[in-house]
Amino acid sequence: MKFTKMHGLGNSYIYVDMFKESLQEEQLPSLAQEVANPYTGIGSDGLILVCPSEVAPVKMRVFNNDGSEAKNCGNGLRCVAKFSYEKGYVEDTTFMIETLGGLVEATVHLKEEQVVSVTVDMGLPVLEREQIPMLGNPGEQVINELFEMNNEKYQLTAVSMGNPHAIMFVDDIVNAPVSSLGPMIEKDVRFPEWVNVEFVEVVNNEELNFRVWERGSGITQACGTGACAAVVASILNGYLEKNKEIVVHLLGGDLTIVWKDDGHVWMTGAAETICTGDYIVKL
C-alpha cells in the first residue's frame, strides 16, 4: 500500500489514495491502529483515506489511532485539499470535499504551484444540546454550564463542528489539566458519542491559547475543528467578537479562525507533506 504522511500543525495522519489503492472495509479500523503505531507501524494520529465521491471531487474518511471513524477533521481537510490539488484530482483552487459530517468548501493558496496554506469553510456550528450530542434538556444550548464530576465543579460550553467538542476556559494554559481531566470528560456518560475536550486561555480579543484531548486519540499537536469550536465558544461567552480574525495558538502552530455573521466558521492554516512510501499491509 502506497502512503503519504502529512501533517497540519503537527497533527499527522497517514494518507492513502483510494483513487489508486484498494482496501477492504473490515480491515480499516485495524489498519488505522497499525499504521499509527510509532513502534511497529509508521507513526501518526491515525489514517485518512482520500476517496472518489459521487457528490464532490473527493471524499475524506478519517480513522483515529484507536480505529474509530471520525465525522470530520480540520487539519485533515487542509491536507486532503493540498493532496487532491497537487495530485491533479481537482483543477480549481476552490472545490468541495465530502466528509461524514457533510460537504466542505476548501480553497488552496499557492506559491510556485505548491499549496502552502488552505482556507476551509467549516460550516455552521451546531449548538443544540441533543445534536452535539449531550444528554439533558433538548433544545437548550450548553454555554458555560455547570458540569459536576468526581465531587468537582467545572464550567463547560459544548459545540459541534461536525464532531462534538466540550470547551473549558482556564487562566493558565501551561497548567491546564489536559491529560488528567481530558480523558475523564471524553468518555463521560453525558456524551453518548464521547467528546473532544478543549482547554482555552483567552490571551486578548484577538488571540487564544489552546490545548486538546482528542476523542479517540488523546493529546495531539493540533485540532482544527477544536480550534473552530474554541473560537465559537469564546464568542458565545462574550470573550471575542464575530467577523474578526482570531489567531489560535496550538502546540503545533497557529490557525486563523473567523466566525462570520452568516454563521459560517472559516479556518486558514498550513498543510505539509512529510514523506511517501510503501506499507506492507498485514493480512
Buried (B, 14 or more C-beta within 10 A) or exposed (E): BEBBBBBBBBBBBBBBBBEEBEBEEEEBBEBBBBBBEEEEBBBBBBBBBBBEBEEBBBBBBBBBBBBBBBBBBBBBBBBBBBBBBBBEBBEEBEBBBBBBBEBBBBBBEEEEEEBEBBBBBBBBBBBBBEEBBBEBEEEBBBBBBEBEEEEEEBEBBBBBBBBBBBBBBBEEBEEBBBEEBBBBBBEBEBBEEBBBBBBBBBBEEEBBBBBBBBBBBBEBBBBBBBBBBBBBBBBBBEBBEEEBEBBBBBBBBBBBBBBEEEEBBBBBBBBBBEEEEEBEBEE
